[in-house]
Amino acid sequence: MSGLLRGIARMRTAPALRGSTITQRANIATRPAKDSVGPAETVIGLAVFSLTILGPSGWVLANLESYKNKNGAQSE
């Protein structure tokens, strides 16, 4: 029985040990972008990303005392 299990395990691991036969290529663009991004678009994009990431954490830190209370509506 153990010989049978070893044979099955050997058959399943053999393709993994040989490596993949399919070669995958990444699609990399070698040309510059069709439209250049202006400074205003860059600033707006960075502002939106910053607000998206830092906004919720800033909200939690600003309201931390009310979150510590059992009832958030009763703040002292």
N, C-alpha and C positions, 0 to 999 in steps of 0.2 A: 504494500500500500504506500509506503514512504517513497519507493522508487517511482511510482506513478505520480505522486505529488511533485517530486523533484523534476520529473520530465515535463509536467505541465508548467511548472514555474520557469524552467529553462526555455520553453517555447515562448512564453509570454515576455520574458526579459530579453530574448535574443534581438528583436528589432530595436529595442531601446539601446542596446550595446553597440549595434552596428551604426547607429546614427540615422538621421532622416535622409530619405532619398529625394525629397522635394526641396529644392532650393528656393527660398523666398527672397524676393528683392523689395527693397523699400522704394516708394515713390518719392524721389527727391527732386524738387524743382531747381534747376541750375540757372534759370533766368531771374532777373530782378522782378519785383512785383509790378503788375500792370499800372496800378495807381499808387502814388506815394502817399503816405500818411502825413498829414500836416501837423504843426505844433498844437493847434487848437484841439484836434481830434485826440492827440496823445494826452493832453492835459485832462480832457473830459473822460477818457478811458481810465486813466490812473485814478481820477477822483471817484469814479463809480466803483472801481475795484476796492479802493481804500474804504469807502463808505460801506460797501457790502461786507467787508471783512471786519472792520473796526467798529461799525455802528452798533451791532447787537452787544458786543462785549462792553462797549462804552455805556450803553443803556443799563446793563446789569450792574456795572460798577457804580454808576450814578445813583441807582436805586437800591443799593446793597442793604442799607439800614431797613428799608421797608420789607425786604425779602427775609431779613433775620427775624422780624416779628412773626408771631403765629398768624395774626390777622394782618394782611398787608394793607388794609384800608386804615387801620388805627396806627398812625405814625405820631411819634412824640417829638 
